[in-house]
């Protein structure tokens, strides 16, 4: 009797689990239904106006397309990195034209505005569309309506369609260069330090810079180190130089930095093993390893399954200097000589210490500046005795006397190679 009862309970449990699974699957199918691509035309030629602009405004002037990327990590979708008004954009549609039969599909997009807008009316957004089955579209158009003439819509190439072997180990993403940027010496020192540490590519989202800086960028582009992404965001929106909204009529923070960082992750997802998210005045400095490759190998071994590594930011005030490494020829170059700034501010327990990241781009869905917003991999806070972010800038604790700062000469481990490499660049560009 007892045995029979157990069988009955088991059968009932199986029945409930099966029913729950069926209901869940049915619910998920219903959820997907409005977003499934629908054929609206056949036998068409895939034309459209192919655009190569970095930022493209749609007709509503509240949606700005950066670039679409193929993403099959969860399902077969086109993920479009864009900027939208967080309240003013309610519906968008992806228009796919499939060759060779010329079928045109329209799919309603899910609009996912990133949570880190910091109060601005515009923010980074993922515009995500399911792709048609039995079709691998090469281009997509985005429109506010499922009814339009596709030939009149801007057409965007879908990147990352083909998987590639990694061409580089480390790519640094710098966003955004603006304000007639002219910190030439520190920029060259940073790039040369990145190269010493193992970087093969530096991607810069450039709004504007000085003529002298243009000359340096041209040198690095010809060398193959730097890739420039034009970033004319102020042609479309009122940009702020602040990261948080100041009720001043601006539209988006810090020249659209968060959007650029997300685009940089997807742009390098197939070609770079790691992506480094930091500014041009920041260097992730390993303290126990000679370079990033050795450091990341050790960190991954210690943290299996991790894809996001966060490093503490430490301020080295450019107002406090040492006479060591006062190189006369460098004094003629505009900018900061980082080798002369080896005193860092102490931590303040009551103040959030921001972090910068080295990530596996294939494990990240959305990022902010100091942390990721959505990811598949775990995040690891790297101890400050393993590595720290050397950040040479104006002080945050101006009132501190020199003797209250911490002398930290870890950067000097690289002084010989750095001086040699910087001199080579300066003699070919500035001096």
C-alpha positions in Angstrom: 0.0 0.0 0.0 2.8 2.3 1.0 4.7 1.4 -2.1 1.7 2.1 -4.3 1.3 5.5 -2.6 4.9 6.4 -3.4 4.4 5.5 -7.1 1.3 7.7 -7.2 3.2 10.6 -5.6 6.0 10.1 -8.1 3.6 9.9 -11.1 1.9 13.1 -9.9 5.2 14.9 -9.5 6.3 13.9 -13.0 2.9 15.1 -14.3 3.3 18.4 -12.6 6.9 18.9 -13.8 5.9 18.0 -17.4 2.8 20.3 -17.3 5.0 23.2 -15.9 7.5 22.7 -18.6 4.8 22.7 -21.3 3.2 25.8 -19.9 6.6 27.6 -19.6 7.6 26.7 -23.2 4.2 27.9 -24.4 4.6 31.1 -22.5 8.0 31.7 -23.9 6.7 31.0 -27.5 3.9 33.5 -26.9 6.4 36.0 -25.6 8.5 35.6 -28.7 5.5 35.7 -31.1 5.3 39.5 -31.5 9.0 39.6 -32.3 9.2 36.9 -34.9 10.2 38.1 -38.4 7.4 38.3 -40.9 7.6 38.2 -44.7 6.2 41.4 -46.2 7.6 41.2 -49.7 9.1 38.6 -52.1 11.2 38.8 -55.2 12.8 42.1 -54.2 16.3 43.3 -54.9 18.2 44.1 -51.8 19.1 47.7 -52.3 18.7 50.3 -49.6 21.2 53.2 -48.9 24.2 51.6 -47.4 25.7 53.9 -44.8 29.2 54.0 -43.5 28.7 56.7 -40.9 29.6 55.9 -37.3 26.5 57.6 -36.0 23.3 57.7 -38.1 20.2 59.6 -37.1 16.8 58.0 -38.0 13.9 60.0 -39.2 12.5 60.5 -35.7 15.8 62.2 -34.7 15.5 60.4 -31.3 17.1 57.2 -32.4 20.8 57.1 -33.5 22.3 53.9 -34.9 26.0 53.1 -34.3 26.3 49.6 -35.7 24.6 46.2 -35.8 26.3 43.0 -34.7 25.3 39.3 -35.1 24.9 37.7 -31.7 24.1 34.0 -31.4 25.1 33.5 -27.7 21.4 33.0 -26.6 19.4 32.9 -29.9 20.1 34.1 -33.4 19.7 37.8 -33.2 20.9 41.1 -34.7 22.0 43.4 -31.8 22.1 47.0 -32.8 24.2 49.3 -30.6 22.5 52.7 -30.6 21.4 55.8 -28.6 17.8 56.5 -27.9 15.6 58.9 -25.9 14.7 56.8 -22.9 11.0 57.8 -23.1 10.4 59.0 -26.6 11.3 55.8 -28.5 8.6 53.1 -28.1 8.8 51.0 -31.2 11.4 50.1 -33.7 11.6 47.4 -36.5 14.4 45.6 -38.2 14.1 45.2 -41.9 16.0 42.2 -43.3 16.4 41.5 -47.0 17.4 37.8 -47.7 19.3 36.8 -50.8 19.0 35.2 -53.3 15.2 35.0 -53.2 14.8 38.6 -52.2 12.4 38.0 -49.3 12.0 41.0 -47.1 11.3 40.3 -43.4 10.3 42.8 -40.8 10.8 42.0 -37.1 9.8 44.1 -34.1 12.8 45.1 -32.0 13.2 44.8 -28.3 14.6 48.2 -27.1 16.8 47.7 -24.1 17.9 51.1 -22.8 20.9 50.6 -20.5 20.3 51.3 -16.8 23.3 53.6 -16.4 22.0 56.8 -18.0 22.9 58.9 -14.9 19.8 61.1 -15.4 20.4 62.1 -19.0 17.4 61.9 -21.4 19.4 59.9 -23.9 21.3 56.7 -23.2 23.0 53.7 -24.8 20.5 51.1 -26.0 20.5 47.6 -27.5 18.0 47.3 -30.3 17.6 43.5 -30.6 15.8 41.7 -33.4 15.3 37.9 -34.0 16.7 37.0 -37.4 14.7 35.1 -40.0 15.2 31.4 -40.1 17.1 29.9 -43.1 18.6 33.3 -43.7 21.9 35.0 -42.7 21.2 38.6 -43.6 24.3 40.7 -44.3 22.5 44.1 -43.8 19.7 45.5 -41.7 17.6 48.7 -41.8 15.9 50.2 -38.7 12.6 52.0 -38.9 9.9 53.2 -36.6 7.2 51.4 -38.6 6.7 48.0 -40.2 5.4 49.9 -43.3 8.0 51.7 -45.4 10.0 51.5 -48.7 13.1 49.6 -47.8 14.9 51.1 -50.8 14.7 54.5 -49.0 16.0 53.3 -45.6 19.6 53.5 -44.5 21.1 50.0 -44.6 23.8 48.9 -42.1 26.2 46.0 -42.5 25.9 43.4 -39.8 29.3 42.8 -38.3 30.6 39.6 -36.6 28.6 37.4 -39.0 31.6 35.1 -39.5 33.5 33.8 -36.5 37.3 34.6 -36.7 40.4 33.4 -34.9 41.7 36.0 -32.5 44.1 38.3 -34.3 45.2 40.0 -31.1 45.4 39.2 -27.4 44.6 42.7 -26.0 42.7 45.6 -27.4 42.4 48.9 -25.4 39.2 50.9 -25.9 39.5 54.6 -25.3 36.4 56.8 -25.4 36.0 59.5 -26.1 38.7 61.9 -27.2 37.3 65.4 -27.2 37.9 69.0 -26.1 40.7 69.6 -28.6 42.8 67.0 -26.8 46.4 67.9 -26.6 48.0 65.8 -23.8 50.5 64.5 -26.3 53.3 63.3 -24.1 51.1 61.4 -21.7 49.2 59.8 -24.6 52.4 58.6 -26.2 53.6 57.3 -22.8 50.3 55.5 -22.3 50.3 53.8 -25.7 53.9 52.7 -25.3 53.2 51.3 -21.9 50.2 49.4 -23.3 52.5 47.9 -26.0 55.1 47.0 -23.3 52.3 45.3 -21.3 51.1 43.3 -24.4 48.6 45.4 -26.3 48.4 45.1 -30.1 45.5 47.4 -30.8 44.2 50.7 -29.3 40.7 51.8 -30.5 40.0 55.5 -30.1 36.5 57.0 -30.5 37.7 60.5 -31.6 35.6 63.6 -31.5 38.4 66.1 -31.9 42.0 66.8 -30.9 44.8 69.2 -31.6 46.8 69.3 -34.9 49.8 67.9 -33.0 47.8 65.1 -31.6 46.5 64.3 -35.2 50.1 63.9 -36.3 50.7 61.4 -33.4 47.5 59.5 -34.2 48.5 59.3 -37.9 51.8 57.8 -36.9 50.2 55.1 -34.7 47.6 54.3 -37.4 50.3 53.8 -40.0 52.2 51.6 -37.5 49.0 49.5 -37.1 48.6 50.1 -33.4 45.7 52.7 -33.4 42.3 52.4 -35.0 40.3 55.6 -35.1 36.5 55.5 -34.9 35.1 58.9 -35.9 32.7 60.1 -33.1 30.8 63.2 -34.2 28.2 62.9 -31.5 27.9 66.6 -30.9 26.6 66.9 -34.5 23.5 65.0 -33.3 23.1 65.7 -29.6 24.0 68.3 -26.9 26.8 66.6 -25.1 28.0 67.0 -21.6 31.5 66.7 -20.3 30.1 65.5 -17.0 29.1 61.9 -16.3 25.9 62.9 -14.4 23.0 65.1 -15.6 23.2 68.7 -14.3 19.8 70.0 -15.5 21.6 72.0 -18.1 19.8 71.1 -21.3 22.4 68.5 -22.4 21.2 65.2 -23.8 23.9 62.6 -23.0 26.8 62.3 -20.6 30.5 62.5 -21.3 30.3 62.5 -25.1 28.4 59.2 -25.2 31.2 57.3 -23.5 29.1 54.3 -22.5 27.7 53.8 -26.0 31.2 53.9 -27.4 32.5 51.4 -24.9 29.7 49.0 -25.7 30.3 49.4 -29.4 34.0 48.8 -28.9 33.3 45.5 -27.0 31.2 44.1 -29.9 33.5 45.5 -32.6 36.4 43.5 -31.0 34.4 40.4 -29.9 35.6 38.2 -32.6 39.1 39.5 -33.0 40.5 40.1 -29.5 41.0 37.7 -26.7 40.7 40.5 -24.1 39.3 44.0 -24.2 40.6 46.7 -21.8 38.3 49.5 -20.9 40.2 52.5 -19.6 41.0 56.1 -20.4 44.1 57.5 -22.1 45.4 58.8 -18.7 45.1 55.3 -17.1 47.3 52.3 -17.1 46.5 49.0 -15.5 49.8 48.3 -13.8 50.7 44.7 -12.9 52.6 44.4 -9.6 53.4 40.7 -9.5 53.7 39.9 -13.2 55.8 41.4 -16.0 52.9 42.0 -18.4 49.2 41.5 -18.9 49.5 38.1 -20.6 51.2 36.6 -17.5 48.8 38.4 -15.2 45.6 37.3 -17.0 46.8 33.8 -17.3 47.3 33.7 -13.5 44.0 35.4 -12.8 42.0 33.0 -15.1 43.7 30.0 -13.5 42.7 31.2 -10.1 39.2 32.2 -11.2 37.8 29.6 -13.6 34.6 30.9 -15.2 35.4 34.5 -14.7 35.2 36.9 -17.6 35.3 40.3 -16.0 38.3 41.5 -14.0 38.1 44.8 -12.1 41.1 46.9 -11.1 41.1 49.6 -8.4 41.7 53.2 -9.6 44.5 55.1 -7.8 45.1 58.8 -8.3 48.7 60.0 -8.9 48.3 63.8 -8.8 50.0 65.5 -11.7 50.5 68.5 -9.3 53.0 66.5 -7.2 56.2 65.7 -9.1 59.7 64.4 -8.6 62.9 65.8 -10.4 63.8 62.2 -11.5 63.4 61.6 -15.2 63.3 65.3 -16.0 64.1 64.7 -19.7 64.9 68.1 -21.4 63.6 67.1 -24.9 60.3 66.0 -23.4 59.8 69.4 -21.8 59.1 70.8 -25.3 56.1 68.4 -25.8 52.7 69.4 -24.4 51.4 67.0 -21.8 52.3 65.2 -18.6 55.4 63.2 -18.0 54.1 60.3 -16.0 57.5 59.1 -14.9 57.7 62.2 -12.7 54.5 61.5 -10.8 54.9 58.6 -8.4 53.0 59.7 -5.4 49.4 58.4 -5.0 46.5 59.5 -2.9 45.5 57.2 0.0 42.2 55.4 -0.2 39.2 57.0 1.6 37.1 54.4 3.2 33.9 56.4 2.9 34.4 57.2 -0.9 33.7 54.7 -3.7 36.9 53.8 -5.4 36.0 53.3 -9.1 37.4 50.5 -11.1 38.5 49.8 -14.7 38.3 46.5 -16.4 39.9 43.8 -18.5 37.1 41.6 -20.0 36.5 38.6 -22.1 34.2 40.4 -24.6 32.3 37.2 -25.5 31.1 37.0 -21.9 29.7 40.5 -21.8 26.3 41.7 -23.0 26.2 45.3 -21.7 28.8 47.4 -19.9 29.0 50.7 -18.0 32.2 52.6 -17.3 33.2 51.0 -14.0 31.4 47.7 -14.1 29.4 45.5 -16.5 25.6 45.6 -16.5 24.9 42.2 -18.0 27.3 39.3 -18.5 27.6 35.5 -18.7 30.8 35.3 -16.8 31.6 36.1 -13.2 33.3 39.3 -12.0 36.5 39.3 -10.0 37.8 42.2 -8.0 41.6 42.0 -8.5 43.5 42.7 -5.2 45.5 46.0 -5.2 48.7 44.1 -4.5 48.3 42.2 -7.8 47.6 45.2 -10.0 46.2 48.7 -9.8 45.1 51.5 -12.2 47.8 54.1 -12.4 45.7 57.3 -13.0 47.8 60.4 -13.5 45.4 63.4 -13.4 44.4 66.4 -11.3 44.1 65.5 -7.6 40.9 64.5 -5.9 42.3 65.2 -2.4 43.7 68.7 -3.1 44.1 69.5 0.6 46.6 66.6 1.2 50.2 67.7 1.8 52.9 65.8 0.0 53.9 63.8 3.1 50.4 62.3 3.3 50.7 60.8 -0.2 52.1 57.3 -0.8 55.3 57.1 -2.8 54.8 54.3 -5.3 57.5 53.8 -8.0 56.0 50.6 -9.5 55.9 52.4 -12.9 59.7 52.9 -12.8 60.2 49.1 -13.4 59.5 49.9 -17.1 61.4 53.2 -17.3 64.3 52.0 -19.6 62.0 50.5 -22.3 59.5 53.3 -21.9 62.0 56.1 -22.4 63.6 54.4 -25.4 60.2 53.8 -27.1 58.8 57.2 -26.3 61.9 58.9 -27.7 61.6 56.9 -31.0 58.0 58.1 -31.4 58.7 61.7 -30.5 61.6 61.9 -33.0 59.3 60.6 -35.8 56.4 62.9 -34.9 56.9 65.9 -32.7 60.6 66.7 -32.2 
